[in-house]
């Protein structure tokens, strides 16, 4: 009995010595770092745009007041509250109505694409976006990529080959920011614009997305040929999808060529008419603050025993 007790004391003493040598602590986060900072400190592979969450870090919470600052946790799909009704002429809404989150704006406006119910600007309180963002943060919902890149990835045409074809999604997913260019390919000034943007893209490595204006379904080969003619091989939105995508992103068609710089989650960084060098200089300066080109990684599961839901399923 005495020998057993002595052995137990020796083992306990050895463990205490080992903890002291390794610098272990009973409190796993005595550094004072925020949950977001602490969660990323030992998580190689998780980008700065989407930090992992470890079990037990439940003190941090995304709220209506701070959700704009945590775009990496914006859910792709959210639900609209029962008090919102579609505009006149739209179908009657179902009791449960979900839609695609386009973005949250700095004033708290939630821009949504509700498909046949139209596009809508709602308040945060009219959606369950905060609840779903916290689910992404906790790892209960996976995000495979940014909201914007997910939404536009399958509606882009490559202009690099001699014939139109689907655009590879990899450069789109890898881009920290995307420069959406709205312009009429039939406009007299389009040649000069395309030439300048081709030079700008090569010099800055900023990925452009061309959203052609005043086009229709039959203009696919025309848009493709026009871009190649001016040596600007930017991916472009299918002509029949361009009007709706313009409405989603800008609300109204622009009166002249327009630039919209967005993060991969869809947050607006720059939204101004194209006025040559002044606009491009601002775009370049803003884009330089987003150097991380790694793809978005999903958060760590809250529990390995509970399979995480995947956004969009």
N, C-alpha and C positions, 0 to 999 in steps of 0.2 A: 504493500500500500504506500509506504513511504517512498519506495523507488519510483512508483508510477507518478506520484505527486511531484517528485523532483524532476522527472522527465518533462512533465507538462510545463513546469515553471521555466525549464531551460528552453523549451520550444518557444514559449511566449516571449522570453527575453531576447531570443535570436530574431524573432519577427520585429520586435521594437527596434533593435539595432539596424536591421535591414531597411525599415521604413525611414529611419533617420539618415542613413547613408544615401538612399535614393531621393530623399527630399519629398516623400509622400506626405499628404495632408488629409485629415479627416474631412475637410471641406474641399471638394474638387474645384472650386472656383473662388479662391481667395485673392485673385489678382485684381478684382474690382472691375474687370472687363464686362461689357454688356453681353447678354446671351449670344447676340449675333457675332461679336468679336471672339468670344471664347469658343463658340462652336466651330469656328473655322481654323483655330490655331493649330490643330493636329489633324486636319482633314485634307491631305493632299488629293488633288484632282477636283475638288469643289471650287468653282470659280468665285471670284469676289462678287459676282452678280447674283449668286445663289448659294448662300452659306448653309452648311448642314446643321441640323438640330439634333442634339444628343438627348437620350431619355433623361428625364428629370429637370430639363431646362424649360419649365413651364411658366416661369415668372414673367417672361416677356410676352406682350400681347399686341397684336396689330389692332388699331382702332380707326375710327372714322377720321380722327385728327392726324394720324401719322401714316395712313395707308399710301398716300401719294409718294412718300419717301421710300417705300419698300416695294417697288414695282416688280422685283424678282418673284414676289409671292402673289402677284395679281393672278386670279384664276382665269382660265379661258372661257369657261361657261358659268353664268350666274343666273339667278332666278329673280324675276320681277315681282314686286308686291302686288296684292290684289287690287289696290286702289288705282293702278295705272291702267288706262284704257287706250286702245289703238286709235289713230286718227280716223275721221269720218271716211267711209269708203273701204276701210280695211276689214278683213274678216273678224268676226267676234272672237275674242281671245279665249283660250281654254282656262280652266281654273288654275292650273299650274303652267306658267309660261317661263321658259328659259331662253336665253339668247347669248350671243357671243359678245364678250367684252372687247371693245375697240381700244379704249384707254380711259384713264381717269385724268381729268384736267386739274390744273393747279387750284382752281376755284371750287373744286369738289364735284364738278359735273362728271357723271358717269356716262360715257358715250357707248351706245350699244347697237349692235346689228341684230334685229329681230326678224330677219328674213321676210316672210310675206306680211308681217305686221309693220314693216318699215324700220327706219332707223330712229333712235330715240335718245334724248338727253334727259337723264334722270338724276335725282339726288342719291347720295349714298344710302340714305334711309329707305329709299324705295327698292332696294335690292338686298340680297344676302351676301354681298361681296366681302364684307368684313369677316363674316363667319367662314366663308370659303377660303379667304386668304390665310386665315389662321390654320385651317386644315392643311393647306400647302406648307405653311411654315412648320407645322408639327410633323410633316412627313406622311400624313394620312392620304394625301393626294399627290401624285407624281406629276411633274411637268417635264416633258422630254425636251422642250425647246421654248423659245420666247413666243408670246402670244402673236405678235405681228408676223414673225417668220412662219409660224404654223398656219396662219390664215391666208397668207399669200403664196406659200410655197408651191401649191398645185395649180396656180392660175398664171404662171409665168412662162414665157416663150424665150428660148435662147436665140440670139441673133449672131452667134459666133460661127455657126455652120452655114453652108451655102443654102440650106433649106430650113424652114422653120421647124422647130422641135421643142420638146419640153426642156425647161431649164433645170439643170442639176441643183438640188436643194442644198448641197454642202456649202458653197460659198455664201449662200443666204443665211444659213444657220450659224455659220462661223462669224459673220459680221457683227461687231458690237453696235454699229449704227447703220442705218440705211437711208440713202438720199432719194426720196421720191420726187421725180421730175414730171410735172404736168405741162404738156405743150401740144400744140397742133402740128403734126408732121407735115401738113400741107401749107403751113404759114410760110411767108416769104423769108422770115428771119430764122426759120428752123435750122437751116444749114449751118449758120454761124454759131447758133446755140449748141448744136450737136458737136461741132468741131471743138468748141471750148470745153464742153463737159467731158469729151473724150480725153483731152489733155489733162483736165483736172483729175479725172479718175485714175489715170496712169501715174500722176504725180503724188497723189494722196492715198491711194489704195482704198478710198471710200467707195463702197459698193452702191451703184446707182440702180434705181428701178424706174423705168420709163412707163408712165401711165398716159397713153395717147388720148388726145381730146378730139372731139368731132369725128369719131370713127364709128364703124359698124362692123358686123360679123365678117363681111366679105373683104375687109381691109387687112386681113392677117398678112398676106404676102406683100402687100404694099408697105406696111409698116416695117416689116422685116427688111425689105429691099432698101427702104429709105435710110434706115439706120446704118446698114452696111455701106451704102453709097457715101455716107459722111464719116465712115470709119469709126463710128461709135457703136460698139457691139454690146450695148447694155441689154440686160434682160428686160422684157416688157410684158405688160399685162395683156392677155388676150383682148382684142378690140371689143368683143361683145361683152366682156366683163368690166371694161374700163369705166363706163358711166356709173355703174353701181359702186365700184371701188372708189371713184372720185367722191361720190356722195358720202360714202362711209367715212372717208378720211378728211374731206374738206367741207362737207355739208352742201356746198354749192360749187358748180363748175367755176374755175377761175376765169377772169376776164382776159388775162394774158398769161404767159409762161410763169410757172410758180414752182418754188422749192419747198419741200417739207422734209426736214431731217428728223428721223425717229429712232428711238432705241429699239432693240429687238422685241421689247415688250409693247411698243407702240406709244411710249411717252413722247410728247412733242418737245424737241430741242430748238427747232428753228422753223418758222412758218411765215414766209414772206415771198412777194413777187420776185422773179428773177430780174436783177438789174446788173448783170455781168459781174465785174470784179468785186464790188462791195459785198454782194450776197455770198459769193464763193469764199471770200476771205473770212467772213463770219462763220460759215459752215465749217471750214477747215479748222478754225480756232476751237470751235465747240467740239468737233469730232475728236480733236487731239486729246481731250480729257477722258476719252473712253478707249484706252489702249487694249483692254482685254478682248482678244479675239477668240477665246476658247468657247466652245458650245456650252449652253446652259445645262447644268447637271441637276437631277432631281434631289430633293432633300432626303436625308436618311430616315428610314422608317422609325416611328415611335416605338414599335415592337416588332421584332423579327417574326413573331408568332401571328401577327395580323397583316395579311397582304394589303399593300397600299392600293387604293383606287387610282386609276389612271385618268387624267383629265380627258374628257371627250368620250369616254366609254359609257 
